[in-house]
Amino acid sequence: MTTTEVSAADQAAVAVIPQRLLAAWAHQDAASIADLFTDDGTLILPGVFRKGRQDIKAYFADAFASHYAGTQVVGKPIGLRFLGADVALLLSSGGVLAEGETEVSDAQAIRASWLVVRTEGQWQLAAYQNTTSKVGLPFPGTDAVSA
């Protein structure tokens, strides 16, 4: 495997993307969240698949007007590795806080994968996906939950 030299500036530019998302979410700003993505970026959440900046913006605009109204998100990086000079994979943990909450509930705790690419000198999300981290999904055909 070839080792890729990564500058401190590139590491910082990728690492700040989750913080930019948290700041946009704090303002319930769907456009700023969508702007973090490439034109054909993908957003995958439990039960949600959106492709393209406009679709992602529409999703968050609707969500902030309904089930995400008044919420905040928290998160911290748990891993960052560069897969090439222009591609990075950032992993994070966090979750959504309902209005008035100060800690993420087990039901809202997530782990996320952020696939970040450099396009025309700018680091953007090519794909974002999260999944629950504390509450497992039931095994097929049962109510038993994975650990």
N, C-alpha and C positions, 0 to 999 in steps of 0.2 A: 504494500500500500504506500502511495506517495504521501509525504508530509507536505501540507500546505502552510506556508508562512502567512500569518495573519497579523495585521497591524493592530495596535491598540485602538486606533481610530475606528477600524472596522468592527472590532469587538464591542466598542462602546456604542456604535451606531445600531448594531443588532440588539444589544442588551437593553437599549432604551425603548424599543418598540412596545413591549408590554406596558411600560410606564405611560407611553403616549395613549395606549388604549384605555388604561385606567383613568387618565385625565379626561379623555373624551367622554367616557362613560359617566364620570362625575357630573358632567354638563349635559348628559343625555343627548349627545351630539352624534347622530347617526352618520352625518356626512364625514366628520373627522375620523370616525372608525373605518368607514368604507375607504377613505383615502389612504389608509395604511396598507391596503391590498393592491396587488397588481390588477390590471384591467380584467384579467380572466381568473383572478384568485378564487379560492374556494373556502367556504365556511361550513364546518360540520360540527353540529352540537347534537346532543341526544334528540332524535326525532326531527332534526333540521338539516337540510342540505341546500346551500345557496351557492351559485356560481356567477362571478362577475361583480364588479364594483357596484353597479346600479342595483342589482338584486340584493346584495349585502346591505346597501344603504336602505333600501325599502324594508328589508326585514327588521333592521334596528329601529327605523322610524316607527313602524307598527308596534314593535316590542316595547319601546319607550312610552308609547301612548297606552299600553295595556299592561301586560304581566311584568315588565321590567320598570314600570313607572316608580320613581322614588328609590330605586335600588342603587347599590354601589357594588363594585367588584374590588376584590383584593387579590394579591398574588405576589409570588416571589419566584425568581428563577431557581431551578434545581439542576440545570445542566445546559451547557452551550458547547457545541462543537461545529467546526467548519468542515463541510464535506468537499469543499473546493474553494477556489479564490472568490467565487461569487454566489456560494450557497452555504447556508448555515441552518442547523437544527437547534432550536432553543426549546427546552422543556421547562414547564412551570407547574406550581401548585397554587391553589387559591380557591375562590368561589364567589358566589353572589350573596350579598347581605341585603336582607329586606330592611325597609326603613326602621330605624331604631335599633337594629342588631349591631353588636360589636364583634361577634365571633361567627365564623362560618359554621353552619350546622352540618352534620354528617350528610344529610340529604343534598346539600348544596356544594359540598366539597368536590373539587375537580382536579384532574391532572390534564395538562394541555401540551400539545405539540405545535410548534410554530415553525413552519418551513419558510425561511426568509431567503430571498434572492436579491442580488444587486442588478438593477435594470437601469441603464443609462446613468450610472453613478449613484443611484438612490437605492437604499435597502428597503424592500417592501415584502409584505406577506404574500407568498404564492399559495399557501394553504395553512389553515388553522383548524385544529380539531381538539375537542375536549371530551372527556368522559368522567363519570363519577369515580371518586377515589376511595370512598368509605362505604358506600352502599352498592353491593353487587347486583348484578342482574340475575333473575331466576334462571335456573337450568331449564332447557326446553322440556315441556310436558310436566313440570313440577312447580311447586311454590318455593323449593329450596333455593337459597341464594348463594352465589359463589363468594368465596372469602376474598 
